[in-house]
């Protein structure tokens, strides 16, 4: 049995390695805030969220497949949480009540496997009941197929046959084993026989091969009885070993069947965990009155970025109020140069672009009123870092090394977010480095959003009138106040650093005045 709730043709692999640039993405986009909101402190939910977002989908159809399931989940949140809780309960009960399932003798394995399978059958029965009662509430291809699989494979015949086999495996009247004498008068050709005269039907699904190696007893061999003396320890031990050899094959087969059903519940738990995390995040954004929409993914080569009301989800989660949203129309644009006043929201805007891209390519909703973008082959960030206190290298050397690492991994149709890159040197040198890198990346069909204070670099690109470039500038009111809104506009020769200077020193002056007044009053 397969759930197929994350991919239409394969299972979610939580052990898949994360990309080498995942730590940079986590640091630059503040992803831990997002994972915390999705997990609400649950470590497993956090691990699933991390795997889903950092191993992005690169196929638009798979993204839409996952979006359809998530839309169903948002409409039926309580049912999804119930199924998730059922999967968690099954795994927890197996761990706590049957922790030594695959240890010990064949008889022990058989006994414990029988108990686990009985418990798992009751859980499957509950899962099927949910499917039968609520299947009509779901319309996505993924969940419709999942519920249809439950109805078809877990039918009444399956449960009746499974229960019948479990009853047989209790061996209430002992076990019937035949053997012949082999070399050295040792038992050979050991066969476990059924104790009932009629042949039982095979399990139609998972257990249909469970008893295929049992020899059906029609008329059966002649039966002989013998008794052991209560003090015959050697005889008892020999008989126990003989019994273990007889039930060994059945015990191993039953253990494999149990493992198969447990694997189904493990995968179900992991794949539903992603949607539970999305429900948690959506509820928090909804409580704040923030918009959330399902994005429209475009082909990688389209180079599209159209949105309205786009905001930084992680910033919003940390704020008491709502975050400021932005809009952009960027059809056919492979380069966005973002300039403007200090502390105007450029870095926050860049993070909103990165978060929306990751969330879209995980099949999630995004923090915006409307959003459409091309699917990227990969997402990279190149944000400025603090000074290396160990003095192993200068800031520029460190920036160039990180850029070199990105170039080693990057491939066509990737998306790169650059935040004040190459500003660790003088204006002329930094601008020249930025120009050469941008030109090389554009040549390789790489899409970029570049926040910069390098006027020479930004202005030189503007004068070239590149058809694939768009220039954005943060708004600044005449009194110096920031609106944290961006609009189309070329770079200005000033970043209005005097606004920051005046604000800092006016605040400091105000504190000095208040302190002096306080001393005079004293």
N, C-alpha and C positions, 0 to 999 in steps of 0.2 A: 504494500500500500504506500502511495506517495501523496503528499499534500500539494506540492507545486503551487505554493502561495507566494513565492518570491520570484520564481522564474517559471515560464510556461513549460520548460523541458528538463529542468534539473533542480537539485536541492540547494539550499543555502549552505555554504561551506564556511563555518566559523573559524576553521583552521587555515584558511587561505592567507598567505602573507600580505600584509599591507604594503602599499607603495613606499619606496625609500624616502619620498618627500612628505610622508604623512605627518611626522613631527612638526615640520615647518607649517603645514596647513593648520594643525591644531593650535600652534602658538599664534600665528598671524590672524586667524579667523576666530579665535576665542571659542574653539569647539567644545571645550570642557563645560562651558555654560550651557550649550545646547544639549550635550549628553546628560547633564544633570537634570535638566528640565524634562527630558524624555524618560529618564529612569526613575526619578523621584527617590534616589538613593539605592535602588536595586542594582546590584553589581552586574547581574546577568543581563538585564535590560540595557545597561550602559554598554556592555561588550557587544551586544547585537547592534545597537545604534551605531557604534564606532565602526564595526565591520561593514554595515550597510552603506554608510555615508562615504567612507574612505575607499571602498572598492566600487567606484561609480559604474553605473550602467552606461554603455556607449551605443546602445541600440534604441531608437525612438519607439519601436513597437513594444519592446520589453518594458520601457518606462510607462507607456500607456496601459500595459497589462497590469502593472503594479498600481498605477493610479486608480484603475477601475476597482481593484480590490479595496484600496484605502477609502474610496468614496463609499463603498458598501459598509466598511467598518465604521465610518463616521456616522452613518445612518443607523447602525445597529451596534453601538458601542458596548452595551451590556451583554449582548450575546457573545461578542468576541472575547470580552473579559471572562465570561463563563467558560468558554472552550479553553482559553489559556489556563484558567485556574484548574480545570479538569486534567489537562496535560501535566501541570505542575504537581497535582495531587498524586497522579499515577506514579511519577518518577520518585517523589518523596516517599511514598509508601513502599515502593520496591527497595529504596535505599535503607530505610529504617527497619523494615520488618523482615527483609530477605537479603541482608547485606552479604551473606556468604554463599550466594546462590551457586557460583561456579567453583566452589571449593569442596574437597572431601571426596568420598567414595561415590560410585555411580548411584547407589541407593539414596545417598544424601542429596545428590544433584537432582535425582528424580523427584524426591519428596519436595524439595524447595521449589523446583521448577513448576511442579503441579500447583503449589500454593500461589506463586506469582501469576501463572497463567489464569488461574481462577479469578484473581483480583483484576487482571488486565481485561478479561472478558467482560466483567461488570462495568469497567470504565468505557470500553468500546460500546457497550449497550447504551450507556448514558449519552455518549457522543452521537450515536445513531439517532437517539430520540430527539436530540437537538436538531439534527439534520432534517428529520421527518416533520417536525413541528414548525420549523422556521425557514425552510429552503426557499419558499416563495418570497421572502423578504429581501433576498439577494439577487442582483441582476448582473454582476460582473462575470466575465468568462471564467476567471480563476475560482471563485467561490461556488459558482454553479457546478463546475466540474468536480470540485472537492465534495460537495454534498451528494452529487450523483454517484460518485465512487463509493461513498459511505453506504448509500442505500442499496447499491447493486452488490457490493462485496460482503457487506455485513447483513445479509438477509437472514430470515428465520432458520433456513436450513443450515447455514453456517453455525449459528449459535447452538442449535440442537445437536449437530454432529460433534461440535467441540465439547459440549457438556457430556455427551455420551462417552467420548474418548477419555475425558478426565475421570469419569466414573470407573471406566475399565482400569485406568492406571492406579486406582486406589488399591487394587489387588486384595479385595476384602476376603477372598477365599484362598489366598496364597498365589504363588506364581507357578506356572507350568512350563518346565524347561526340559528339553530333550538334548541328548548328546551321545556321542559314540566314543569308543576307546581309541585313542591315538597312540603315538609312539610313547613307550614307557608307561603304558596304561594311564596316560593322562587324558582328560576330557578334550574332545575335539568336535568340531561341527556343532557348537552350542547354538540352540535355536529357542527363542521364547515363543510360546504358543498362546493363542487366545484361549480363554477359559470358557467362552460361550460357543454354542454350536453354530450359530448363524454368523455370517460374515457381515461386518459393519461397513456402511458406506464411507467413502473417502471424504475428507474435508474438501469443500469446494474451493477454498482459497488458500490461506496461509498454511493450514495443517493437512492439505490433501495428500502429502507424501509422508505423513508422520509414521504410519504403520505399514508402509509398503514392504518392509523386510520381515514382518511377522508372518509366520506360516499359519494359514487358516486351518482351524481344527474341524474337519467334517465328522469323521468317525473317531479319529485320533488314535494314538497308540495305547497299548495297555498301560494302566496306571498301577504303580506299586507304592506302598507306603512303608516308611520305616521311621523309627524313633531314636533320638539321641539320648544318651544318659545325661542327666543334669550336670554331671561333673566332667563330661567329655568336652573339654575346652578346645582341643585340637580338631575334633569333629565339627564343633560349632563354627570354628574359624574357617575350616575348609568349606563348609556349607555356605557360609556368608560370602566367601570369595567366589564360589560357583554361582551364587545368586547374582552377585555384582557383574560377573561376566555375562550372565543372561540378560540383565536389564541394561547393560552398558550402552548398546546401540540406541535403545529407546530413550534412555536418559539424555544422551547427547543430542538426539534429534529434538526432543522436547526443549532442551536448553537453547538450542539454536532458534526454535520457534519463538521462545520467550524473548530472546535477544532481538529478533526481527520486529516484534511488536513494540519492544522498548525503544528500538531505533525510530520507529514511526512516531512515538510520543515525544522523543527527544527532538526530532525535526519539527514536529508540529509546535512544540513549545518554542523553539528558536524562531520559526517563521512567524508565529503569532506574536512573539515578543516585539518584533519590529512594529507591528500595527498597534500594539498596546502602547509602545513608546510614542508613536504618532498621536494617538488619542490623548495621552498625557500632555504633550506639547500643545496640541490644538486647544485643549480645554484652558490652558493657561493664557494663550493668546486671545481666546474668545472672552475670557474674564476681564482682560485689559481693554477690550474693545478694538483690538488690532485686526486689520484685514488679513485674510489668508485665501489664496486662490490656487487652483491647479494650473500649472504652466503648460504651455504648448511647445513641445520640443520640435525643433527643426533639424534638417539634415546638417551634418557637420560642415559641409562646404558652403552653406548659405551665409555664414557670418552675420547672424541676426541678434539684436538685443533691443527689444521693444518692451517697455514696462511703464506702469504708473503706480504711484503710491508705494514704491519699493523702499523698505526700511531694513535696518540691521536688527535681526531677530534677537541676537544675543544681547545687544544693547537694550532693547526693549524689555527683555526679561530681567535686567538689572535695574531699570528705571522704575520709579513709582508711576510716572505718567506714560504717555504714548510717545513713540519715536517719530521723528520727522521723515516723511516719505519723499521720494524723488521720482521724476519721470524722464524718459529718454526714448527717442526714436532713432534706431541705428541699423537700418537695413543695409546690408552690404558693407558695413564698416568693420574693419579689422583692427583699427587703432583708435583708442579714445585717450586724448591728452587732457588731464584734469589739473587746473591751476586755480589760483585765487588766494584770498586772505588766509593768514594763519588761523588755526582753530575754527575754520569755517565748515568742517564736516567732510573734508576730502577723504580722510582715512576711513571714517565711518561708512561713507558711500562705497569705498572700495571693498570693505568687508561685506556690505550688503550684496554686492555683485557676486563675491565668492560664495557666500552662504546660499544664495538663491541658486547658483549653479550646482553646488553639491546636493542641495535638497531636491532640485528638479531631477538630477541624474541618480537619485536614490528612489525615485518614484513618489516623492512626497509633495505636499503643498509647499508654497513659498510665502514669505512675508511680503505681500504686495496686493494691490487691488487687481492688477492684471500683469502677466509676465509671459514673454515668449523669447526663447533664445535657441541658438543652434547647440546641438550636443557637442561637447568638447571631448577629444580623445583622452585628455588628462587636464587637470588643473594644477597650476604651480603658483606659488607666492614668493615674492622677493621684496620683503619689507626691511626697512632700516633696523639695525640692531644697536644695542648699547656698546660703548667702548670696551675692548678686550682688556680687562683689568690685569690679566696674566701677562700682557705685553708680548704675546706670541706672534701677533701680527697687527698691522694697522687696520683701520676701519675699511679703507679702500681695498686692501688686499683681501680682507674677509668677504667683502661684497663680491669681488671678482671671483673668488673661489666658489661662493654659493651659486653665482651665475653660471660658472663652468659646470657645476654639478647638475644644474637644471638642463643645460645644453646636452649633456651626456644622455639624459633620459627622454628629452622632449621629442615629439613626433608631430607631423602635420595635423592641423586643426586642433591643436592644444590651446588652452587659455592661460595666459600669464598675467598676474596682477603685480605691478611694480609700484612700490610706495617710497618715494623720495630716494630712489636708487642712484648711486654714483654721485651723491652730494657731499661725500666725505673729502673731496678735493676741491680745487678752485673751479670757478664757473666755466672757464674755457675748456679745461681738460675733462671735467665731468660731462659737459655738453657733447664733446666729441665722442667720448666713450658711449654715451647714451644713443647718439645718432647711429653709430656703427652697429650697435647691438640691435636696435629697433629695425634698421634696414635689413640686417641678416635674418631676423625672425620673420619679418613680413615676406621676405623672399621664400621662406620655407612654409608659408601658409599658416603662420602662428598668429593668433588673435591676442591683443594686449589692451589692458587698461593701465595707464601710466600716470600716477600722481607725481608732480614735480614742481620744484621751485626754481629750476634751471631755466631762466628766461631765454637765454641764447638758444638752448636746445628746442624749447617749445616754439619760439618765434620762427626759427629756421624751418621747422616743419610746416608751420602755418603758411609761410610765404611760398612754399612749394605747391600749395593747393592740391594735396593728395586726395584723390577721390575716395580712398578707403579710410580716410581719417576724419574724426569728429573731435571738436574742441569744446570742452565743458569748463565752466568757471563757477565757483561758489559765489552766492550773492553776498553783498555787503551794503548795508544801508548807509546813508550819508553821515549818520552820527557814529558810524563804526560798528553798530550792532550786527551780529551774524544771524541769518535766518536758517542756516544749515540746509538751504535749498541750492540745487545746481541747475544751471541753464546753459544753453549753447552760448559760447563766447570765447574769443581768443585770449591768449595770455597778456597780462599787463606787466609793465616793467617793475611794478612794486607788488609786494605781498602784504603791504600795510603792516609791517612789523611795528610801526610806531603806535598802532592801536594797542598792541600787547604791552609795549613799553609804557604807554601812558596809563593803562589800566593798572599795571603792577605798581608803578610809582605813585599813582593817585591813591591806591589802597594803602600803600606804605605810609604816604603822607598823612592820610586820614588817621591811621593808627598812632603816628607820632603826635599829631595834634591832640587826639583824645588822651593819650598818656600824659602830655604836658599839662593839659587842662586838669586832669585828675590830680597831678602833683601840686598844682597851684591851689586847688580847692583844699587839699590836705594841709 
